[in-house]
Amino acid sequence: MQRDNTGTPSTPTGRVRHRRRSNEVVPDVSANGGKLLVDDRNKYKSMLIRAYSSVWMIGGFAFIIYMGHLYITAMVVVIQIFMAKELFNLLRKAHEDRHLPGFRLLNWHFFFTAMLFVYGRILSQRLFNTITSDKFPYQLVSSLIKYHMVICYSLYITGFVWFIVTLKKKMYKYQFGQYAWTHMILIVVFTQSSFTVANIFEGIFWFLLPATLIVINDIAAYFFGFFFGGTPLIKLSPKKTWEGFIGASVTTMISAFMLANIMGRYQWLTCPRKDLSTGWLQCDPGPLFKPYAVTLPGWVPQRFPWKEFSVLPVQWHALLFGLFASIIAPFGGFFASGFKRAFKVKDFGDSIPGHGGITDRMDCQMVMAVFAYIYHQSFVVPQSVSVELILDQILMNLTFEEQQALYTKLGDILQERLIGRS
């Protein structure tokens, strides 16, 4: 075998072949020692980039909250689309896709079919409450609600047949892998984000408070880890430290108690939205949002300035939200970190400077949204049958003629009872 000028054995062609490495591949944690933030020389530069992006995100988020329920829902839809795009691209192979024209379009067909199914079920009653009494819009919306599942199933079967027809020899493994990956994305994105939209229409409070607590926990963990972090927390996220975790937990709990008191005093945030209009809301806030006075016990020192202060009952629920946001929700981020390491990527995307992709910001939010919905339905919403619930069922399931018949029959029954009492 010939040798080159450096004395290194060469191939018969005189060239040494090197493997090409993707620019997306990042070295494993052990390769760089898993630097903590306190040891990172570029931490101040990255902090400024991250802070700049955070200010823009928080400002835009606050403006959308001010605009109301429909705009918040639209924001959630946009976030879902970006998340789906990032996850679709994670396992995408450009070489295979060139041999499968239209295959990516099939993924989005399944995506928008799932969107129609999920949001159709959540918003159908509110759409019904929004339409006028005109005959044509009423009949159209009634038909869409009645045949909603049939329409969605037909669209899904169309996609299923489309997938089978486009199967190509020597591409089966890749196509079935993408088919399974697409359905997993739909489960992850829509199953969890559907709870987010449900929380919005139960009252912006039940969406805004959990989402804000996740942001506060993330920022507090970053700053405590930035200045004091020295003890690694978990190998999946080498820059996470116990100091950041504990400091963020305390900060989140205090913030939850204080923010619930502030947010709970605005009807715009606490009133549920029963339709799809954008008008200002007014309602009875309910017992959870009516303040009561708390007197401090006698053992509190006399020099303490506040002997009595006002508390909303919802603040005690908020403490549990803060506990979950600081102890359990971060594991959504750990899961995402392990997922990225499995696929050897640094971030899911690069749409947010200093933060990565949309999916990188939403990992903990998804876990928190599910908890907020389940907690609200289990411990906040009264379980007894209400007049509003019965009316919703009547308007949803009965035709206009059946509603008229029910109205007449109910009037006759009440008239008989009045005559019997007299």
C-alpha positions as CSV (number, residue, x, y, z in Angstrom):
1,M,0.0,0.0,0.0
2,Q,1.3,3.4,-0.9
3,R,2.0,6.1,1.6
4,D,1.5,9.9,1.2
5,N,3.9,12.6,2.3
6,T,2.7,12.4,5.9
7,G,3.5,8.7,6.2
8,T,-0.1,7.8,6.5
9,P,-1.4,4.8,4.6
10,S,-3.6,5.8,1.7
11,T,-6.2,4.0,-0.4
12,P,-5.3,2.8,-3.9
13,T,-6.9,5.9,-5.3
14,G,-4.7,8.1,-3.0
15,R,-7.8,9.6,-1.3
16,V,-9.2,9.0,2.1
17,R,-12.9,9.0,2.3
18,H,-14.6,10.7,5.2
19,R,-18.2,10.3,6.4
20,R,-20.3,13.3,6.0
21,R,-22.0,14.4,9.2
22,S,-25.2,16.2,9.3
23,N,-25.0,19.8,10.5
24,E,-27.9,19.0,12.8
25,V,-26.1,16.3,14.7
26,V,-24.8,17.5,18.1
27,P,-22.2,15.7,20.2
28,D,-23.4,13.8,23.2
29,V,-23.3,15.3,26.6
30,S,-20.3,13.3,27.6
31,A,-18.4,14.7,24.7
32,N,-18.4,18.3,25.9
33,G,-18.6,17.5,29.6
34,G,-22.1,18.9,29.9
35,K,-21.2,22.5,30.8
36,L,-23.3,24.2,33.4
37,L,-24.4,27.8,32.7
38,V,-22.0,29.1,35.4
39,D,-19.1,27.7,33.5
40,D,-20.2,28.9,30.0
41,R,-18.1,31.7,28.7
42,N,-20.7,32.8,26.2
43,K,-23.6,32.8,28.7
44,Y,-24.1,36.6,28.7
45,K,-24.3,36.8,25.0
46,S,-26.8,33.9,24.8
47,M,-28.8,35.5,27.7
48,L,-29.2,38.7,25.8
49,I,-30.4,36.9,22.7
50,R,-32.8,34.9,24.8
51,A,-34.0,37.9,26.7
52,Y,-34.7,39.9,23.5
53,S,-36.8,37.0,22.1
54,S,-38.6,36.6,25.4
55,V,-39.6,40.3,25.5
56,W,-41.1,40.0,22.0
57,M,-42.9,36.8,22.8
58,I,-44.3,38.1,26.1
59,G,-45.4,41.3,24.5
60,G,-47.2,39.6,21.6
61,F,-48.8,37.1,24.0
62,A,-50.1,39.9,26.2
63,F,-51.6,41.7,23.2
64,I,-53.4,38.5,22.0
65,I,-54.8,37.9,25.6
66,Y,-56.2,41.4,25.4
67,M,-57.9,40.7,22.1
68,G,-59.9,37.8,23.5
69,H,-60.9,34.2,23.2
70,L,-61.0,33.8,19.4
71,Y,-57.6,35.4,19.0
72,I,-56.1,33.2,21.7
73,T,-57.5,30.1,19.9
74,A,-56.1,31.3,16.6
75,M,-52.7,31.6,18.3
76,V,-53.0,28.0,19.6
77,V,-53.8,26.9,16.0
78,V,-50.7,28.7,14.6
79,I,-48.5,27.1,17.3
80,Q,-49.9,23.7,16.4
81,I,-49.1,24.2,12.8
82,F,-45.5,25.2,13.6
83,M,-45.1,22.3,16.0
84,A,-46.4,19.8,13.4
85,K,-44.0,21.3,10.8
86,E,-41.1,20.9,13.1
87,L,-42.0,17.3,14.0
88,F,-42.8,16.3,10.4
89,N,-39.3,17.5,9.4
90,L,-37.6,15.6,12.2
91,L,-37.7,12.2,10.4
92,R,-38.0,13.6,6.9
93,K,-35.5,12.3,4.4
94,A,-35.2,14.5,1.3
95,H,-33.9,11.7,-0.9
96,E,-36.9,9.5,-0.3
97,D,-39.3,12.4,-0.6
98,R,-38.1,13.1,-4.1
99,H,-39.4,9.7,-5.1
100,L,-42.8,10.3,-3.4
101,P,-44.4,13.4,-4.9
102,G,-47.3,14.6,-2.9
103,F,-46.4,12.4,0.1
104,R,-45.9,15.5,2.4
105,L,-49.3,16.8,1.4
106,L,-50.8,13.6,2.8
107,N,-49.3,14.4,6.2
108,W,-51.1,17.8,6.2
109,H,-54.3,16.2,5.0
110,F,-54.3,14.1,8.2
111,F,-53.3,17.1,10.3
112,F,-56.2,19.3,9.1
113,T,-58.7,16.4,9.4
114,A,-57.7,16.0,13.0
115,M,-58.0,19.8,13.5
116,L,-61.5,19.7,12.1
117,F,-62.5,16.8,14.3
118,V,-61.1,18.2,17.6
119,Y,-62.2,21.8,17.2
120,G,-65.5,20.8,15.7
121,R,-66.3,18.9,18.9
122,I,-65.1,21.7,21.2
123,L,-66.6,24.7,19.4
124,S,-69.8,23.3,17.9
125,Q,-72.1,24.5,20.6
126,R,-70.5,27.9,20.7
127,L,-70.9,28.2,16.9
128,F,-74.5,27.2,17.4
129,N,-75.0,30.0,20.0
130,T,-73.4,32.5,17.6
131,I,-75.6,32.2,14.5
132,T,-78.6,34.3,14.0
133,S,-82.2,33.0,13.8
134,D,-82.2,33.1,10.0
135,K,-83.4,29.8,8.6
136,F,-80.5,29.0,6.2
137,P,-77.6,29.6,8.6
138,Y,-79.4,27.7,11.3
139,Q,-80.0,24.7,9.1
140,L,-76.4,24.8,7.7
141,V,-74.8,24.8,11.2
142,S,-77.3,22.2,12.4
143,S,-76.3,19.9,9.6
144,L,-72.6,20.5,10.1
145,I,-72.9,19.6,13.8
146,K,-75.1,16.6,13.1
147,Y,-72.8,15.1,10.4
148,H,-69.5,16.4,11.9
149,M,-68.2,12.9,12.7
150,V,-69.3,11.5,9.3
151,I,-67.4,14.4,7.5
152,C,-64.2,13.8,9.6
153,Y,-64.3,10.1,9.1
154,S,-64.8,10.4,5.4
155,L,-61.8,12.7,5.2
156,Y,-59.7,10.3,7.2
157,I,-60.7,7.3,5.0
158,T,-59.8,9.4,2.0
159,G,-56.4,9.9,3.4
160,F,-56.1,6.2,4.3
161,V,-57.0,5.1,0.8
162,W,-54.6,7.8,-0.6
163,F,-51.8,6.4,1.4
164,I,-52.4,2.8,0.3
165,V,-52.7,3.8,-3.4
166,T,-49.4,5.7,-3.3
167,L,-47.4,2.9,-1.7
168,K,-44.2,2.4,-3.8
169,K,-42.0,-0.6,-4.1
170,K,-38.7,-0.4,-2.1
171,M,-40.2,2.5,-0.2
172,Y,-42.6,0.6,2.0
173,K,-40.6,0.8,5.2
174,Y,-40.1,4.6,4.9
175,Q,-43.7,5.2,4.0
176,F,-45.2,3.1,6.9
177,G,-42.7,4.7,9.3
178,Q,-43.9,8.2,8.2
179,Y,-47.5,7.1,8.5
180,A,-47.0,5.9,12.1
181,W,-44.9,9.1,12.9
182,T,-47.7,11.3,11.5
183,H,-50.3,9.7,13.7
184,M,-48.1,10.0,16.8
185,I,-47.7,13.7,16.1
186,L,-51.5,14.1,15.8
187,I,-51.9,12.4,19.2
188,V,-49.2,14.4,20.9
189,V,-50.2,17.8,19.4
190,F,-54.0,17.6,19.3
191,T,-54.8,15.5,22.3
192,Q,-53.0,17.9,24.6
193,S,-53.7,21.2,22.8
194,S,-57.4,20.4,22.7
195,F,-57.4,20.8,26.4
196,T,-55.8,24.2,26.0
197,V,-58.7,25.5,23.8
198,A,-61.2,24.0,26.2
199,N,-59.5,25.9,29.1
200,I,-59.7,29.2,27.1
201,F,-63.5,29.1,26.7
202,E,-64.0,28.0,30.3
203,G,-62.4,31.4,31.2
204,I,-59.1,32.9,30.0
205,F,-58.0,32.7,33.7
206,W,-57.8,28.9,33.4
207,F,-55.5,29.2,30.3
208,L,-53.5,32.3,31.3
209,L,-52.5,31.3,34.8
210,P,-51.1,27.9,34.0
211,A,-49.3,29.2,30.9
212,T,-47.8,32.1,32.9
213,L,-46.6,29.8,35.7
214,I,-44.7,27.7,33.2
215,V,-43.0,30.8,31.7
216,I,-42.1,32.1,35.2
217,N,-40.8,28.7,36.2
218,D,-38.6,28.5,33.1
219,I,-37.2,32.0,33.5
220,A,-36.6,31.6,37.2
221,A,-34.9,28.3,36.7
222,Y,-32.7,29.9,34.0
223,F,-31.6,32.8,36.2
224,F,-31.1,30.8,39.4
225,G,-29.0,28.3,37.4
226,F,-27.2,31.2,35.6
227,F,-26.0,32.8,38.8
228,F,-26.0,30.0,41.4
229,G,-26.2,26.7,39.6
230,G,-23.5,24.2,40.5
231,T,-25.2,20.9,41.1
232,P,-26.5,19.0,38.0
233,L,-30.1,18.0,38.2
234,I,-30.6,15.4,35.5
235,K,-28.3,14.0,32.8
236,L,-30.9,14.5,30.0
237,S,-30.6,18.3,30.5
238,P,-27.0,18.9,31.5
239,K,-27.5,22.6,32.1
240,K,-30.4,22.1,34.6
241,T,-29.3,22.4,38.2
242,W,-30.8,21.7,41.6
243,E,-30.2,25.4,42.5
244,G,-32.3,26.5,39.5
245,F,-35.0,23.8,40.2
246,I,-35.5,24.8,43.8
247,G,-35.3,28.5,43.2
248,A,-37.8,28.3,40.4
249,S,-40.1,26.2,42.5
250,V,-40.3,28.8,45.3
251,T,-40.6,31.6,42.8
252,T,-43.4,29.8,41.0
253,M,-45.4,29.1,44.1
254,I,-45.3,32.7,45.3
255,S,-46.1,33.9,41.8
256,A,-49.1,31.6,41.6
257,F,-50.7,32.9,44.8
258,M,-50.1,36.6,43.8
259,L,-51.1,36.3,40.2
260,A,-54.4,34.5,41.0
261,N,-55.4,37.4,43.1
262,I,-54.7,39.9,40.4
263,M,-56.2,37.9,37.5
264,G,-59.2,36.8,39.4
265,R,-60.5,40.4,39.8
266,Y,-61.1,40.9,36.0
267,Q,-64.3,39.5,34.5
268,W,-62.7,39.6,31.1
269,L,-60.4,36.8,32.4
270,T,-62.8,34.8,34.6
271,C,-66.1,34.8,32.7
272,P,-66.6,31.8,30.4
273,R,-67.3,32.4,26.7
274,K,-70.5,30.7,25.5
275,D,-70.3,31.8,21.9
276,L,-67.8,32.9,19.3
277,S,-68.3,36.6,19.5
278,T,-65.6,39.1,20.5
279,G,-67.7,41.4,22.8
280,W,-66.8,42.3,26.3
281,L,-67.9,39.8,29.0
282,Q,-69.9,40.4,32.1
283,C,-71.0,37.7,34.5
284,D,-71.4,36.7,38.1
285,P,-67.8,35.8,39.0
286,G,-68.9,33.0,41.3
287,P,-67.7,32.1,44.8
288,L,-64.1,31.3,43.7
289,F,-63.5,34.9,42.6
290,K,-65.2,36.7,45.5
291,P,-62.7,38.1,48.0
292,Y,-62.9,37.4,51.7
293,A,-60.8,38.8,54.6
294,V,-58.2,36.7,56.3
295,T,-56.9,37.8,59.8
296,L,-53.5,36.8,60.8
297,P,-53.2,34.7,64.0
298,G,-52.1,36.3,67.3
299,W,-48.6,34.8,67.3
300,V,-47.6,37.0,64.3
301,P,-45.2,39.8,65.5
302,Q,-46.8,43.1,66.2
303,R,-44.4,45.0,63.9
304,F,-45.7,43.0,60.9
305,P,-47.5,45.7,58.8
306,W,-50.5,43.7,57.6
307,K,-52.9,42.2,60.2
308,E,-55.7,41.5,57.7
309,F,-55.7,41.0,53.9
310,S,-58.1,40.1,51.2
311,V,-57.9,36.6,49.5
312,L,-59.7,35.0,46.7
313,P,-60.6,31.3,47.2
314,V,-59.1,30.5,43.8
315,Q,-55.7,31.4,45.2
316,W,-55.6,28.2,47.1
317,H,-56.2,26.3,43.9
318,A,-53.5,28.4,42.3
319,L,-51.0,27.0,44.8
320,L,-51.6,23.5,43.5
321,F,-51.1,24.8,39.9
322,G,-47.8,26.4,41.0
323,L,-46.8,23.1,42.7
324,F,-47.5,21.1,39.5
325,A,-45.8,23.7,37.3
326,S,-42.6,23.6,39.3
327,I,-42.4,19.9,40.2
328,I,-44.1,17.9,37.4
329,A,-44.3,20.1,34.3
330,P,-40.5,20.4,33.9
331,F,-40.4,16.7,33.2
332,G,-42.1,17.6,29.9
333,G,-38.9,19.5,29.1
334,F,-36.8,16.5,30.2
335,F,-38.8,14.2,28.0
336,A,-38.2,16.6,25.0
337,S,-34.5,16.7,25.8
338,G,-34.3,12.9,25.8
339,F,-36.2,12.8,22.6
340,K,-33.9,15.3,20.9
341,R,-30.8,13.3,22.1
342,A,-32.3,10.1,20.7
343,F,-32.5,11.8,17.3
344,K,-29.2,13.7,17.8
345,V,-30.6,17.2,17.2
346,K,-29.9,20.3,19.3
347,D,-33.4,21.8,18.9
348,F,-36.7,21.0,17.2
349,G,-36.3,24.1,15.1
350,D,-34.7,27.6,14.9
351,S,-37.7,29.9,14.6
352,I,-37.1,31.6,18.0
353,P,-33.6,33.0,18.5
354,G,-32.0,31.7,21.7
355,H,-34.9,29.3,22.4
356,G,-34.9,26.9,19.4
357,G,-38.2,26.0,17.8
358,I,-41.9,26.3,18.9
359,T,-41.9,22.8,20.1
360,D,-39.0,23.5,22.4
361,R,-41.1,26.2,24.1
362,M,-44.3,24.2,24.3
363,D,-43.1,20.9,25.9
364,C,-43.9,21.9,29.4
365,Q,-47.0,23.9,28.4
366,M,-48.7,20.8,26.9
367,V,-48.3,18.9,30.2
368,M,-49.6,21.8,32.2
369,A,-52.6,22.4,29.9
370,V,-53.8,18.8,30.4
371,F,-53.5,19.1,34.2
372,A,-55.3,22.5,34.3
373,Y,-58.2,21.1,32.4
374,I,-58.5,17.9,34.4
375,Y,-58.2,19.8,37.7
376,H,-60.7,22.4,36.6
377,Q,-63.3,19.8,35.6
378,S,-62.7,17.6,38.7
379,F,-62.4,20.1,41.5
380,V,-63.8,23.5,40.3
381,V,-66.7,22.9,38.0
382,P,-69.9,21.9,39.9
383,Q,-70.9,18.4,39.1
384,S,-74.6,18.9,39.6
385,V,-77.0,19.3,36.5
386,S,-77.6,22.9,35.7
387,V,-80.1,24.7,33.6
388,E,-77.4,25.8,31.2
389,L,-76.2,22.2,30.7
390,I,-79.7,21.0,29.9
391,L,-80.3,23.9,27.5
392,D,-77.0,23.1,25.7
393,Q,-78.1,19.5,25.2
394,I,-81.5,20.6,23.9
395,L,-80.0,23.1,21.4
396,M,-77.4,20.6,20.3
397,N,-79.4,17.4,19.9
398,L,-83.0,18.5,19.0
399,T,-84.3,19.9,15.8
400,F,-86.1,23.2,15.8
401,E,-89.5,21.4,15.5
402,E,-88.6,19.1,18.4
403,Q,-87.6,22.2,20.5
404,Q,-90.9,23.8,19.8
405,A,-92.7,20.6,20.8
406,L,-90.7,20.4,24.0
407,Y,-91.5,24.1,24.7
408,T,-95.2,23.5,24.3
409,K,-95.2,20.3,26.4
410,L,-93.2,22.0,29.2
411,G,-95.6,24.9,29.2
412,D,-98.6,22.5,29.6
413,I,-96.9,20.7,32.5
414,L,-96.1,23.9,34.3
415,Q,-99.7,25.2,33.8
416,E,-101.1,22.0,35.3
417,R,-98.8,22.3,38.3
418,L,-99.9,25.9,38.8
419,I,-103.6,25.0,38.7
420,G,-103.0,22.1,41.1
421,R,-101.3,24.4,43.6
422,S,-104.1,26.9,43.5
